[in-house]
Structure formats: C-alpha cells, structure tokens
Amino acid sequence: MPERGGTSLVIDVAGDTVMVDCGPKTVYGLMDADVDMGEIETLFFTHHHMDHNASFFHFAFTSWTEAGRGSLTVYGPDGTDRLVDALYDVYAEDIEYRKDIYPTDGISGIETELVTDGFSRQMDGWKIDAVPVEHSVETYAYRFEEHETGSSIVFSGDTRKIPSLAEFADGADILVQDCNTAPVDEDRVPNADEQFVWPQHAAGEEGLDRSTLTANHCDATDAGEIAQDAGVQTLVLTHIMPYRDLDAMQRDAESVFDGDVVVAEDGLTLAP
C-alpha cells in the first residue's frame, strides 16, 4: 500500500469543521482520525488535480449516508461546479435510491462558489482569504483566521516558490506548505517481493521528470525560505512523495527557518 493518502486537511475554526481538498483515501483518513464527517459542511478545493479531489464523490455520499450531513457548500476554482454536476449526472439513480433510505437530504442541492483572485469571506467567527499561486493549473492558497483568538493557518496548495505566498502567510501561526521534491531514502523503499512498490517514485530523479516537478512544486529549502520570510511560527511540510528522505527534508527546512518544522504524516494533528 502507498505510504500516504492524497491531500486533505481538516481545520477546526470557531466551532466549524472545514475541509480543504479531498484526495485519495480522505474518507478512510477521516474515519481513522475519528472526525465526524457529518459536521463538515464547508469544503475548499485548492485546485482540481486528482490527488486533491479524487475522493470527493466518496465523501459526498459517506458524509451524508453514514454521518447525516445536512448540507454542503463547495468552494474552488474553475471546474468546481462541473465536479459537483458530475456527481449528480453519474449517480442520479443511486442518489434517488438512497434518498428513500437515509433520514437527511444532505446530498441534494450541494452548493458551489467560485474562488478567484481576491476571494475573501467572513464566516461565523472566522475569515477565509485566498491568493492565486503558481502550479500547472489554476490553484489557490487559503488563509483561515479565527476572530476571537486571532489564530491563523495558511495552506499553500501546490505551488512553486513565489514572493506573494510569503506575503500572504505573513505572521501566521502555522504554514502548511507544499514540499513535493526531495531525495529518495533507499531504506524507505520496501522489498518489491513482499510489498507493492511505486517504481517511478523509488527511482527518484531517474523515474520522474524533475524539471516538471521543480517548475510546479517547492522543495524543503523553498518551504523554509517562504516560512522565514513570512515570519510564521510553525512550518508543516506536506505533499510528500513516497520513499522520500524525511530527515533530509527537515534539515533543509531548518537550515533556513528559525521556527518549528514538522514533516507531516497522515493523521497529524496540530494546534496554534
């Protein structure tokens, strides 16, 4: 099995449970973390690559049928409305069948709202802002701020290093930062005779087009420099490919950043 699931974050802010992205294994990760999926009625997408949205249909169904979710608003860039429309198109008969079984109507009328440059919303007790970052498709970073405590968390989405991201994350408590490129740790590659291995990831730079990755993602040094320029308290490295040298990633980030560095793993929980 892969070491990690796709990208997904759950943020508890001012009494609301909000999710950002919904990559592969998200539903199982929520179950493992004992997160009440029925409480997640707000979902933000940073962008529409499959490692960030592939579990959306699974989440939409499971949070409704098994957790009793009553409503859902999905925010994201161009394509978000088509993703929701595809749910209704592909699963129209399935939805009608299940609506006679489950007590809430949380699957019908899922709302969407387009995120564009300058997006900002005042919610009940918190604020959400977005800024475009630079990836291979339209992508946004998000900043969540809680009114009462002043605590803040920024999620970079997938991006190469850009000055505007440090400005956007200025003074945040936590920066969750894309850190996709890193060397392979041979000790983390399992024996292919005993366990599934992703051969292209195990080969490191030989198996992947590094120029494409570096043009669209950050490495640990990039992440540390962004965090240092932003003056955040804690840097969380995420979006990590299989079999990477996690110790080297932490050292590289710490060499340029004075705050705390955390290399993320599935199920990680942090508080400002």
Helices and strands as residue ranges (DSSP letters): E 9-13, E 16-20, H 26-32, G 37-39, E 40-44, H 50-53, H 56-65, E 73-76, H 80-90, H 92-99, E 111-114, E 120-122, E 126-133, E 139-146, E 152-155, H 163-168, E 174-178, G 186-188, H 199-202, G 204-206, H 210-216, H 220-230, E 234-238, H 246-254, E 260-263
